[in-house]
Each structure stands twice: as structure tokens, then as C-alpha cells.
Amino acid sequence: MAVKRKLSFDPAAPDSDKAMDAIVAELSKSYGGEMLLLAVGEDTAATLIGKLQDNPRRRFGKPMPYKNIGPDSLGRPSLIDSFSKMRRENNRPGITMEGVHAVAPFLEDVANQQALEFRRDY
């Protein structure tokens, strides 16, 4: 998979919210359905995913148009729970994390037969 562009910001910087807003604005102008790699920690992920969800391309309650992938921190229950305070999440539970995929290591010793066959094939 070719990397088309890299957008980054410093989450520790005082203006990190503005930097995230600029990235979301940039993506909103030209996004064409590609995968976004969210290489961020859990606390930053909550803010960034919220901003992506609130982007101008989102219309009529549809889930965000982005396909997101990131580290295992994106699958932590505490991140998912952080969205429970949002009104849209109360109306449609799970909508904020729709389209977000967390990568986790393959644990062969706890895998079932189907998972082992998948590993062998791919």
C-alpha cells in the first residue's frame, strides 16, 4: 500500500486542537475513501476521532466516511466509554467508533481452528 501523504501534529503542544482541526479540514477537502492510519494514543484518539466524526462531510447522521486503522489503544473499553457522554452516541450507540479498526497481535496459543486456518492461508 502506498503512503499518499503524512499529516502530523504534536499532541503535547498547546495548540494541538488547532492542529487537529487543520488536519480534519484538509482531509474534508480531498478525502477519497482511503485508509487513515491513526498513530495516536488513547487520549489523543478520543479527541481526533470526535473531530473526524464532526467533520463537514458528515451528513444526515451517516457514520464518518473515513476508514481508520490504528494501534490496539483504539480498541480499549475506556476509549469507547469516553464517547458515551456524546449526544449522538446516546441516540445511536457505537456510531462514533464505526469505521475504526484496532490492530492487535495474533495470539496463536489461544486461537481456534478457524483462526489457525486463516493464519496458514494468509
The first five atom37 places (N, CA, C, CB, O) and aatype in JSON, in Angstrom:
{
  "aatype": [12, 0, 19, 11, 1, 11, 10, 15, 13, 3, 14, 0, 0, 14, 3, 15, 3, 11, 0, 12, 3, 0, 9, 19, 0, 6, 10, 15, 11, 15, 18, 7, 7, 6, 12, 10, 10, 10, 0, 19, 7, 6, 3, 16, 0, 0, 16, 10, 9, 7, 11, 10, 5, 3, 2, 14, 1, 1, 1, 13, 7, 11, 14, 12, 14, 18, 11, 2, 9, 7, 14, 3, 15, 10, 7, 1, 14, 15, 10, 9, 3, 15, 13, 15, 11, 12, 1, 1, 6, 2, 2, 1, 14, 7, 9, 16, 12, 6, 7, 19, 8, 0, 19, 0, 14, 13, 10, 6, 3, 19, 0, 2, 5, 5, 0, 10, 6, 13, 1, 1, 3, 18],
  "atom_mask": [
    [1, 1, 1, 1, 1],
    [1, 1, 1, 1, 1],
    [1, 1, 1, 1, 1],
    [1, 1, 1, 1, 1],
    [1, 1, 1, 1, 1],
    [1, 1, 1, 1, 1],
    [1, 1, 1, 1, 1],
    [1, 1, 1, 1, 1],
    [1, 1, 1, 1, 1],
    [1, 1, 1, 1, 1],
    [1, 1, 1, 1, 1],
    [1, 1, 1, 1, 1],
    [1, 1, 1, 1, 1],
    [1, 1, 1, 1, 1],
    [1, 1, 1, 1, 1],
    [1, 1, 1, 1, 1],
    [1, 1, 1, 1, 1],
    [1, 1, 1, 1, 1],
    [1, 1, 1, 1, 1],
    [1, 1, 1, 1, 1],
    [1, 1, 1, 1, 1],
    [1, 1, 1, 1, 1],
    [1, 1, 1, 1, 1],
    [1, 1, 1, 1, 1],
    [1, 1, 1, 1, 1],
    [1, 1, 1, 1, 1],
    [1, 1, 1, 1, 1],
    [1, 1, 1, 1, 1],
    [1, 1, 1, 1, 1],
    [1, 1, 1, 1, 1],
    [1, 1, 1, 1, 1],
    [1, 1, 1, 0, 1],
    [1, 1, 1, 0, 1],
    [1, 1, 1, 1, 1],
    [1, 1, 1, 1, 1],
    [1, 1, 1, 1, 1],
    [1, 1, 1, 1, 1],
    [1, 1, 1, 1, 1],
    [1, 1, 1, 1, 1],
    [1, 1, 1, 1, 1],
    [1, 1, 1, 0, 1],
    [1, 1, 1, 1, 1],
    [1, 1, 1, 1, 1],
    [1, 1, 1, 1, 1],
    [1, 1, 1, 1, 1],
    [1, 1, 1, 1, 1],
    [1, 1, 1, 1, 1],
    [1, 1, 1, 1, 1],
    [1, 1, 1, 1, 1],
    [1, 1, 1, 0, 1],
    [1, 1, 1, 1, 1],
    [1, 1, 1, 1, 1],
    [1, 1, 1, 1, 1],
    [1, 1, 1, 1, 1],
    [1, 1, 1, 1, 1],
    [1, 1, 1, 1, 1],
    [1, 1, 1, 1, 1],
    [1, 1, 1, 1, 1],
    [1, 1, 1, 1, 1],
    [1, 1, 1, 1, 1],
    [1, 1, 1, 0, 1],
    [1, 1, 1, 1, 1],
    [1, 1, 1, 1, 1],
    [1, 1, 1, 1, 1],
    [1, 1, 1, 1, 1],
    [1, 1, 1, 1, 1],
    [1, 1, 1, 1, 1],
    [1, 1, 1, 1, 1],
    [1, 1, 1, 1, 1],
    [1, 1, 1, 0, 1],
    [1, 1, 1, 1, 1],
    [1, 1, 1, 1, 1],
    [1, 1, 1, 1, 1],
    [1, 1, 1, 1, 1],
    [1, 1, 1, 0, 1],
    [1, 1, 1, 1, 1],
    [1, 1, 1, 1, 1],
    [1, 1, 1, 1, 1],
    [1, 1, 1, 1, 1],
    [1, 1, 1, 1, 1],
    [1, 1, 1, 1, 1],
    [1, 1, 1, 1, 1],
    [1, 1, 1, 1, 1],
    [1, 1, 1, 1, 1],
    [1, 1, 1, 1, 1],
    [1, 1, 1, 1, 1],
    [1, 1, 1, 1, 1],
    [1, 1, 1, 1, 1],
    [1, 1, 1, 1, 1],
    [1, 1, 1, 1, 1],
    [1, 1, 1, 1, 1],
    [1, 1, 1, 1, 1],
    [1, 1, 1, 1, 1],
    [1, 1, 1, 0, 1],
    [1, 1, 1, 1, 1],
    [1, 1, 1, 1, 1],
    [1, 1, 1, 1, 1],
    [1, 1, 1, 1, 1],
    [1, 1, 1, 0, 1],
    [1, 1, 1, 1, 1],
    [1, 1, 1, 1, 1],
    [1, 1, 1, 1, 1],
    [1, 1, 1, 1, 1],
    [1, 1, 1, 1, 1],
    [1, 1, 1, 1, 1],
    [1, 1, 1, 1, 1],
    [1, 1, 1, 1, 1],
    [1, 1, 1, 1, 1],
    [1, 1, 1, 1, 1],
    [1, 1, 1, 1, 1],
    [1, 1, 1, 1, 1],
    [1, 1, 1, 1, 1],
    [1, 1, 1, 1, 1],
    [1, 1, 1, 1, 1],
    [1, 1, 1, 1, 1],
    [1, 1, 1, 1, 1],
    [1, 1, 1, 1, 1],
    [1, 1, 1, 1, 1],
    [1, 1, 1, 1, 1],
    [1, 1, 1, 1, 1],
    [1, 1, 1, 1, 1],
    [1, 1, 1, 1, 1]
  ],
  "atom_positions": [
    [[0.85, -1.17, 0.0], [0.0, 0.0, 0.0], [0.9, 1.23, 0.0], [-0.97, 0.0, 1.23], [1.81, 1.34, 0.82]],
    [[0.66, 2.13, -0.88], [1.46, 3.35, -0.97], [0.94, 4.4, 0.01], [1.44, 3.9, -2.41], [-0.26, 4.55, 0.2]],
    [[1.87, 5.11, 0.62], [1.5, 6.21, 1.51], [1.36, 7.46, 0.65], [2.58, 6.41, 2.66], [2.33, 7.89, 0.01]],
    [[0.17, 8.04, 0.61], [-0.07, 9.21, -0.23], [0.41, 10.49, 0.41], [-1.55, 9.33, -0.55], [0.94, 11.38, -0.27]],
    [[0.23, 10.6, 1.73], [0.71, 11.78, 2.44], [0.7, 11.51, 3.94], [-0.14, 13.02, 2.11], [0.01, 10.62, 4.44]],
    [[1.49, 12.3, 4.62], [1.58, 12.18, 6.07], [1.17, 13.51, 6.68], [3.03, 11.77, 6.52], [1.67, 14.57, 6.31]],
    [[0.26, 13.44, 7.61], [-0.18, 14.61, 8.35], [0.12, 14.36, 9.82], [-1.71, 14.92, 8.12], [-0.21, 13.3, 10.34]],
    [[0.74, 15.31, 10.47], [1.11, 15.07, 11.86], [0.94, 16.32, 12.71], [2.54, 14.57, 11.94], [0.81, 17.43, 12.19]],
    [[0.94, 16.1, 14.0], [0.86, 17.19, 14.98], [1.46, 16.69, 16.27], [-0.61, 17.67, 15.18], [1.63, 15.48, 16.47]],
    [[1.78, 17.61, 17.15], [2.33, 17.27, 18.46], [1.2, 17.33, 19.47], [3.52, 18.22, 18.86], [0.72, 18.43, 19.78]],
    [[0.76, 16.19, 20.0], [-0.37, 16.21, 20.94], [-0.06, 16.92, 22.25], [-0.8, 14.8, 21.23], [-0.97, 17.29, 22.99]],
    [[1.23, 17.11, 22.55], [1.61, 17.8, 23.79], [1.67, 19.32, 23.61], [2.96, 17.28, 24.27], [1.77, 20.06, 24.58]],
    [[1.61, 19.78, 22.36], [1.69, 21.22, 22.1], [0.4, 21.91, 22.55], [1.94, 21.49, 20.6], [-0.68, 21.32, 22.48]],
    [[0.52, 23.16, 23.02], [-0.68, 23.87, 23.48], [-1.73, 24.09, 22.38], [-0.29, 25.2, 24.06], [-2.91, 24.24, 22.68]],
    [[-1.3, 24.11, 21.13], [-2.24, 24.35, 20.02], [-2.6, 23.05, 19.28], [-1.65, 25.36, 19.04], [-2.93, 23.09, 18.1]],
    [[-2.53, 21.9, 19.97], [-2.8, 20.63, 19.3], [-4.23, 20.53, 18.78], [-2.52, 19.48, 20.26], [-4.47, 19.89, 17.76]],
    [[-5.19, 21.16, 19.47], [-6.58, 21.14, 18.97], [-6.68, 21.86, 17.62], [-7.52, 21.8, 19.99], [-7.39, 21.4, 16.72]],
    [[-5.98, 22.97, 17.49], [-5.99, 23.7, 16.21], [-5.32, 22.87, 15.12], [-5.26, 25.06, 16.35], [-5.78, 22.86, 13.97]],
    [[-4.25, 22.17, 15.48], [-3.56, 21.32, 14.5], [-4.47, 20.19, 14.04], [-2.26, 20.75, 15.1], [-4.51, 19.86, 12.86]],
    [[-5.2, 19.59, 14.99], [-6.15, 18.53, 14.61], [-7.25, 19.09, 13.72], [-6.76, 17.87, 15.86], [-7.65, 18.44, 12.75]],
    [[-7.75, 20.28, 14.04], [-8.78, 20.91, 13.21], [-8.27, 21.14, 11.79], [-9.22, 22.25, 13.83], [-9.01, 20.94, 10.82]],
    [[-7.01, 21.54, 11.66], [-6.43, 21.77, 10.33], [-6.32, 20.47, 9.55], [-5.04, 22.42, 10.46], [-6.57, 20.45, 8.34]],
    [[-5.96, 19.39, 10.22], [-5.86, 18.09, 9.56], [-7.24, 17.62, 9.09], [-5.23, 17.04, 10.5], [-7.39, 17.13, 7.97]],
    [[-8.25, 17.76, 9.94], [-9.61, 17.35, 9.58], [-10.1, 18.2, 8.4], [-10.57, 17.49, 10.79], [-10.74, 17.68, 7.49]],
    [[-9.81, 19.5, 8.42], [-10.2, 20.38, 7.31], [-9.52, 19.95, 6.01], [-9.86, 21.85, 7.63], [-10.14, 19.94, 4.95]],
    [[-8.24, 19.6, 6.1], [-7.5, 19.14, 4.93], [-8.1, 17.84, 4.38], [-6.01, 18.93, 5.27], [-8.28, 17.7, 3.17]],
    [[-8.4, 16.91, 5.26], [-9.0, 15.65, 4.83], [-10.39, 15.85, 4.24], [-9.08, 14.68, 6.0], [-10.76, 15.17, 3.29]],
    [[-11.14, 16.78, 4.79], [-12.51, 17.02, 4.32], [-12.52, 17.53, 2.89], [-13.21, 18.01, 5.23], [-13.48, 17.29, 2.16]],
    [[-11.49, 18.23, 2.49], [-11.43, 18.79, 1.14], [-11.15, 17.73, 0.08], [-10.36, 19.86, 1.06], [-11.68, 17.81, -1.03]],
    [[-10.33, 16.74, 0.42], [-9.84, 15.87, -0.63], [-9.96, 14.38, -0.35], [-8.43, 16.19, -0.9], [-9.44, 13.57, -1.11]],
    [[-10.62, 14.0, 0.7], [-10.66, 12.59, 1.07], [-11.42, 11.78, 0.04], [-11.29, 12.42, 2.44], [-12.52, 12.14, -0.37]],
    [[-10.81, 10.66, -0.39], [-11.43, 9.84, -1.4], [-11.65, 8.4, -0.99], [0.0, 0.0, 0.0], [-11.71, 7.52, -1.84]],
    [[-11.78, 8.13, 0.29], [-12.08, 6.79, 0.75], [-10.88, 5.95, 1.12], [0.0, 0.0, 0.0], [-11.01, 4.76, 1.4]],
    [[-9.7, 6.56, 1.14], [-8.5, 5.8, 1.5], [-8.5, 5.49, 3.0], [-7.23, 6.58, 1.12], [-9.28, 6.04, 3.77]],
    [[-7.61, 4.58, 3.37], [-7.43, 4.22, 4.76], [-6.61, 5.31, 5.45], [-6.73, 2.84, 4.9], [-5.64, 5.81, 4.9]],
    [[-7.02, 5.67, 6.67], [-6.26, 6.59, 7.5], [-5.63, 5.81, 8.64], [-7.17, 7.74, 8.05], [-6.32, 5.07, 9.35]],
    [[-4.34, 5.96, 8.8], [-3.65, 5.34, 9.93], [-3.61, 6.36, 11.04], [-2.21, 4.85, 9.53], [-3.0, 7.42, 10.9]],
    [[-4.25, 6.05, 12.16], [-4.27, 6.93, 13.31], [-3.21, 6.43, 14.3], [-5.7, 6.98, 13.97], [-3.49, 5.59, 15.15]],
    [[-2.02, 6.96, 14.18], [-0.91, 6.55, 15.05], [-0.89, 7.48, 16.26], [0.47, 6.59, 14.29], [0.0, 8.31, 16.41]],
    [[-1.89, 7.32, 17.11], [-2.05, 8.19, 18.28], [-2.39, 7.35, 19.5], [-3.14, 9.26, 18.04], [-2.85, 6.21, 19.38]],
    [[-2.15, 7.92, 20.67], [-2.51, 7.25, 21.91], [-3.99, 7.37, 22.19], [0.0, 0.0, 0.0], [-4.72, 8.06, 21.49]],
    [[-4.41, 6.67, 23.22], [-5.83, 6.6, 23.56], [-6.45, 7.97, 23.84], [-6.03, 5.71, 24.75], [-7.54, 8.26, 23.35]],
    [[-5.77, 8.8, 24.63], [-6.34, 10.11, 24.98], [-6.45, 11.02, 23.77], [-5.49, 10.78, 26.05], [-7.45, 11.73, 23.62]],
    [[-5.45, 11.01, 22.9], [-5.5, 11.82, 21.68], [-6.5, 11.24, 20.69], [-4.11, 11.9, 21.04], [-7.15, 11.99, 19.97]],
    [[-6.63, 9.93, 20.66], [-7.56, 9.27, 19.74], [-8.99, 9.71, 20.0], [-7.45, 7.75, 19.86], [-9.76, 9.91, 19.06]],
    [[-9.36, 9.87, 21.27], [-10.73, 10.28, 21.6], [-11.04, 11.63, 20.98], [-10.93, 10.33, 23.12], [-12.11, 11.83, 20.41]],
    [[-10.11, 12.56, 21.09], [-10.32, 13.9, 20.54], [-10.33, 13.86, 19.01], [-9.24, 14.87, 21.03], [-11.21, 14.44, 18.38]],
    [[-9.35, 13.17, 18.42], [-9.23, 13.14, 16.97], [-10.42, 12.43, 16.32], [-7.93, 12.44, 16.57], [-10.96, 12.92, 15.34]],
    [[-10.82, 11.3, 16.86], [-11.97, 10.57, 16.29], [-13.23, 11.43, 16.41], [-12.17, 9.19, 17.0], [-14.06, 11.45, 15.5]],
    [[-13.39, 12.12, 17.52], [-14.53, 13.02, 17.68], [-14.54, 14.12, 16.63], [0.0, 0.0, 0.0], [-15.59, 14.46, 16.08]],
    [[-13.37, 14.68, 16.36], [-13.27, 15.74, 15.34], [-13.52, 15.18, 13.94], [-11.88, 16.41, 15.4], [-14.16, 15.84, 13.12]],
    [[-13.02, 13.99, 13.66], [-13.29, 13.37, 12.36], [-14.78, 13.11, 12.19], [-12.5, 12.06, 12.2], [-15.34, 13.28, 11.11]],
    [[-15.42, 12.69, 13.28], [-16.86, 12.42, 13.24], [-17.67, 13.69, 13.0], [-17.3, 11.75, 14.54], [-18.72, 13.64, 12.36]],
    [[-17.19, 14.82, 13.51], [-17.9, 16.08, 13.37], [-17.52, 16.85, 12.1], [-17.64, 16.95, 14.57], [-17.91, 18.0, 11.95]],
    [[-16.78, 16.23, 11.22], [-16.29, 16.94, 10.04], [-17.42, 17.37, 9.11], [-15.31, 16.06, 9.27], [-18.52, 16.81, 9.17]],
    [[-17.16, 18.36, 8.26], [-18.21, 18.89, 7.37], [-18.76, 17.9, 6.36], [-17.67, 20.06, 6.64], [-19.86, 18.12, 5.84]],
    [[-18.05, 16.82, 6.05], [-18.55, 15.85, 5.08], [-19.62, 14.94, 5.65], [-17.41, 15.01, 4.56], [-20.33, 14.27, 4.9]],
    [[-19.73, 14.93, 6.96], [-20.71, 14.05, 7.6], [-22.11, 14.66, 7.43], [-20.38, 13.84, 9.12], [-22.33, 15.81, 7.8]],
    [[-23.0, 13.91, 6.88], [-24.34, 14.43, 6.63], [-25.4, 13.41, 7.01], [-24.49, 14.82, 5.16], [-25.19, 12.21, 6.89]],
    [[-26.53, 13.89, 7.47], [-27.72, 13.09, 7.71], [-27.48, 11.9, 8.64], [-28.25, 12.59, 6.4], [-28.1, 10.85, 8.47]],
    [[-26.6, 12.07, 9.62], [-26.38, 11.03, 10.62], [-25.61, 9.82, 10.16], [0.0, 0.0, 0.0], [-25.54, 8.82, 10.87]],
    [[-25.02, 9.89, 8.95], [-24.24, 8.76, 8.47], [-22.93, 8.67, 9.24], [-23.98, 8.88, 6.94], [-22.44, 9.68, 9.75]],
    [[-22.35, 7.48, 9.33], [-21.06, 7.35, 10.01], [-19.98, 8.08, 9.23], [-20.68, 5.88, 10.19], [-20.15, 8.4, 8.06]],
    [[-18.86, 8.33, 9.91], [-17.8, 9.07, 9.25], [-17.36, 8.34, 7.99], [-16.63, 9.27, 10.2], [-17.34, 7.11, 7.95]],
    [[-17.0, 9.11, 6.95], [-16.65, 8.5, 5.68], [-15.24, 7.93, 5.67], [-16.8, 9.49, 4.58], [-14.77, 7.47, 4.63]],
    [[-14.55, 7.96, 6.8], [-13.17, 7.52, 6.87], [-13.07, 6.06, 7.26], [-12.4, 8.37, 7.83], [-13.86, 5.56, 8.06]],
    [[-12.09, 5.39, 6.7], [-11.73, 4.04, 7.11], [-10.48, 4.23, 7.96], [-11.49, 3.04, 5.87], [-9.43, 4.59, 7.43]],
    [[-10.58, 3.99, 9.24], [-9.48, 4.24, 10.15], [-8.91, 2.95, 10.7], [-9.93, 5.14, 11.28], [-9.64, 2.01, 11.0]],
    [[-7.6, 2.93, 10.84], [-6.92, 1.82, 11.46], [-5.9, 2.4, 12.42], [-6.25, 0.88, 10.41], [-5.31, 3.45, 12.16]],
    [[-5.69, 1.72, 13.52], [-4.74, 2.22, 14.5], [-4.29, 1.14, 15.45], [0.0, 0.0, 0.0], [-4.65, -0.02, 15.29]],
    [[-3.49, 1.53, 16.43], [-2.97, 0.55, 17.38], [-4.06, -0.01, 18.29], [-1.87, 1.18, 18.23], [-5.21, 0.42, 18.24]],
    [[-3.68, -0.97, 19.1], [-4.65, -1.61, 19.99], [-5.3, -0.64, 20.96], [-3.97, -2.71, 20.76], [-6.35, -0.96, 21.53]],
    [[-4.72, 0.53, 21.18], [-5.33, 1.52, 22.07], [-6.68, 2.0, 21.56], [-4.39, 2.71, 22.25], [-7.49, 2.5, 22.33]],
    [[-6.93, 1.84, 20.26], [-8.23, 2.24, 19.71], [-9.34, 1.26, 20.07], [-8.14, 2.36, 18.2], [-10.52, 1.57, 19.87]],
    [[-8.99, 0.11, 20.58], [-9.99, -0.87, 20.95], [-10.24, -0.97, 22.45], [0.0, 0.0, 0.0], [-11.0, -1.82, 22.89]],
    [[-9.61, -0.12, 23.21], [-9.76, -0.19, 24.67], [-11.14, 0.28, 25.1], [-8.68, 0.65, 25.36], [-11.66, 1.26, 24.56]],
    [[-11.73, -0.4, 26.06], [-13.06, -0.02, 26.56], [-13.1, 1.41, 27.1], [-13.49, -0.98, 27.64], [-14.12, 2.08, 26.98]],
    [[-12.01, 1.88, 27.69], [-12.01, 3.25, 28.23], [-12.16, 4.29, 27.12], [-10.72, 3.52, 29.01], [-12.79, 5.33, 27.33]],
    [[-11.6, 4.02, 25.93], [-11.77, 4.95, 24.8], [-13.23, 4.94, 24.35], [-10.83, 4.57, 23.62], [-13.83, 5.99, 24.14]],
    [[-13.78, 3.77, 24.22], [-15.17, 3.64, 23.78], [-16.11, 4.29, 24.81], [-15.55, 2.15, 23.57], [-17.07, 4.95, 24.43]],
    [[-15.83, 4.09, 26.09], [-16.64, 4.7, 27.14], [-16.57, 6.22, 27.12], [-16.2, 4.19, 28.51], [-17.53, 6.89, 27.5]],
    [[-15.44, 6.77, 26.67], [-15.3, 8.23, 26.65], [-16.3, 8.88, 25.69], [-13.88, 8.62, 26.25], [-16.62, 10.06, 25.84]],
    [[-16.8, 8.13, 24.73], [-17.77, 8.67, 23.78], [-19.21, 8.6, 24.3], [-17.67, 7.94, 22.47], [-20.11, 9.2, 23.71]],
    [[-19.43, 7.88, 25.38], [-20.8, 7.68, 25.88], [-21.47, 8.97, 26.33], [-20.79, 6.69, 27.02], [-22.69, 9.02, 26.47]],
    [[-20.68, 10.01, 26.57], [-21.24, 11.3, 27.0], [-21.77, 12.13, 25.83], [-20.18, 12.11, 27.75], [-22.45, 13.13, 26.04]],
    [[-21.47, 11.7, 24.61], [-21.9, 12.46, 23.43], [-23.36, 12.17, 23.11], [-21.01, 12.12, 22.22], [-23.83, 11.04, 23.25]],
    [[-24.07, 13.2, 22.7], [-25.49, 13.05, 22.4], [-25.73, 12.07, 21.25], [-26.09, 14.4, 22.06], [-26.64, 11.24, 21.31]],
    [[-24.93, 12.17, 20.2], [-25.13, 11.27, 19.05], [-24.9, 9.81, 19.45], [-24.19, 11.65, 17.91], [-25.51, 8.91, 18.88]],
    [[-24.01, 9.59, 20.42], [-23.74, 8.23, 20.88], [-24.92, 7.69, 21.67], [-22.47, 8.2, 21.74], [-25.18, 6.49, 21.62]],
    [[-25.63, 8.54, 22.39], [-26.82, 8.11, 23.12], [-27.96, 7.79, 22.16], [-27.26, 9.18, 24.11], [-28.76, 6.89, 22.41]],
    [[-28.03, 8.52, 21.05], [-29.07, 8.28, 20.04], [-28.8, 7.0, 19.24], [-29.18, 9.46, 19.09], [-29.73, 6.25, 18.93]],
    [[-27.53, 6.77, 18.92], [-27.13, 5.59, 18.13], [-25.84, 5.02, 18.7], [-26.95, 5.95, 16.63], [-24.77, 5.34, 18.19]],
    [[-25.9, 4.19, 19.73], [-24.68, 3.66, 20.35], [-23.75, 3.0, 19.34], [-25.04, 2.66, 21.43], [-24.18, 2.2, 18.51]],
    [[-22.48, 3.35, 19.42], [-21.47, 2.77, 18.55], [-21.16, 3.57, 17.31], [0.0, 0.0, 0.0], [-20.2, 3.24, 16.61]],
    [[-21.93, 4.6, 17.01], [-21.73, 5.34, 15.76], [-20.38, 6.05, 15.71], [-22.84, 6.36, 15.58], [-19.79, 6.19, 14.64]],
    [[-19.89, 6.5, 16.85], [-18.62, 7.23, 16.86], [-17.46, 6.34, 16.47], [-18.38, 7.83, 18.24], [-16.53, 6.79, 15.8]],
    [[-17.49, 5.1, 16.88], [-16.39, 4.19, 16.57], [-16.61, 3.38, 15.29], [-16.18, 3.24, 17.73], [-15.77, 2.55, 14.93]],
    [[-17.71, 3.63, 14.61], [-17.97, 2.93, 13.35], [-16.91, 3.34, 12.33], [-19.4, 3.24, 12.82], [-16.66, 4.53, 12.14]],
    [[-16.29, 2.38, 11.69], [-15.24, 2.67, 10.72], [-13.85, 2.72, 11.33], [0.0, 0.0, 0.0], [-12.88, 2.99, 10.62]],
    [[-13.72, 2.44, 12.63], [-12.43, 2.44, 13.3], [-12.03, 1.0, 13.58], [-12.48, 3.27, 14.63], [-12.8, 0.23, 14.16]],
    [[-10.82, 0.64, 13.17], [-10.32, -0.72, 13.36], [-9.03, -0.68, 14.15], [-10.1, -1.42, 12.0], [-8.12, 0.08, 13.82]],
    [[-8.95, -1.49, 15.19], [-7.74, -1.58, 16.01], [-6.98, -2.85, 15.65], [-8.1, -1.57, 17.52], [-7.56, -3.92, 15.49]],
    [[-5.69, -2.71, 15.52], [-4.82, -3.84, 15.21], [-4.34, -4.45, 16.52], [-3.62, -3.4, 14.32], [-3.93, -3.73, 17.43]],
    [[-4.4, -5.74, 16.61], [-3.94, -6.45, 17.8], [-3.05, -7.61, 17.36], [-5.15, -6.97, 18.66], [-3.19, -8.12, 16.25]],
    [[-2.14, -8.03, 18.21], [-1.28, -9.16, 17.84], [-2.08, -10.45, 17.74], [-0.13, -9.32, 18.85], [-3.1, -10.62, 18.42]],
    [[-1.62, -11.35, 16.91], [-2.25, -12.65, 16.77], [-1.69, -13.57, 17.86], [-2.01, -13.26, 15.34], [-0.48, -13.82, 17.91]],
    [[-2.55, -14.06, 18.71], [-2.13, -14.93, 19.8], [-2.46, -16.38, 19.42], [-2.84, -14.54, 21.14], [-3.56, -16.87, 19.65]],
    [[-1.48, -17.02, 18.85], [-1.69, -18.36, 18.29], [-2.12, -19.38, 19.34], [-0.43, -18.83, 17.61], [-2.92, -20.27, 19.04]],
    [[-1.61, -19.27, 20.55], [-1.92, -20.28, 21.55], [-3.34, -20.2, 22.09], [-0.96, -20.16, 22.68], [-3.78, -21.11, 22.79]],
    [[-4.08, -19.13, 21.79], [-5.48, -19.04, 22.21], [-6.44, -19.01, 21.02], [-5.69, -17.8, 23.07], [-7.64, -18.81, 21.19]],
    [[-5.89, -19.22, 19.82], [-6.71, -19.16, 18.61], [-7.49, -20.46, 18.43], [-5.83, -18.89, 17.37], [-7.05, -21.53, 18.84]],
    [[-8.66, -20.34, 17.8], [-9.43, -21.54, 17.48], [-9.0, -22.07, 16.11], [-10.96, -21.22, 17.5], [-8.12, -21.5, 15.46]],
    [[-9.6, -23.15, 15.69], [-9.21, -23.8, 14.43], [-9.38, -22.86, 13.24], [-10.03, -25.06, 14.21], [-8.54, -22.84, 12.35]],
    [[-10.45, -22.1, 13.23], [-10.72, -21.17, 12.14], [-9.61, -20.11, 12.05], [-12.08, -20.5, 12.32], [-9.18, -19.77, 10.95]],
    [[-9.16, -19.6, 13.17], [-8.09, -18.59, 13.19], [-6.78, -19.19, 12.72], [-7.93, -18.01, 14.61], [-6.02, -18.54, 12.0]],
    [[-6.5, -20.42, 13.11], [-5.26, -21.07, 12.67], [-5.28, -21.31, 11.16], [-5.06, -22.4, 13.41], [-4.25, -21.18, 10.5]],
    [[-6.44, -21.67, 10.62], [-6.56, -21.85, 9.17], [-6.37, -20.52, 8.45], [-7.93, -22.46, 8.81], [-5.74, -20.47, 7.39]],
    [[-6.92, -19.45, 9.01], [-6.74, -18.12, 8.43], [-5.25, -17.77, 8.39], [-7.53, -17.06, 9.23], [-4.75, -17.28, 7.38]],
    [[-4.54, -18.01, 9.49], [-3.1, -17.72, 9.55], [-2.34, -18.53, 8.51], [-2.54, -18.02, 10.96], [-1.45, -18.0, 7.83]],
    [[-2.67, -19.79, 8.38], [-2.0, -20.64, 7.4], [-2.23, -20.13, 5.98], [-2.49, -22.1, 7.54], [-1.3, -20.11, 5.17]],
    [[-3.46, -19.71, 5.68], [-3.8, -19.28, 4.34], [-3.21, -17.91, 3.99], [-5.3, -19.23, 4.18], [-2.86, -17.66, 2.84]],
    [[-3.1, -17.04, 4.98], [-2.66, -15.67, 4.69], [-1.36, -15.33, 5.35], [-3.71, -14.69, 5.1], [-0.86, -14.22, 5.2]]
  ]
}
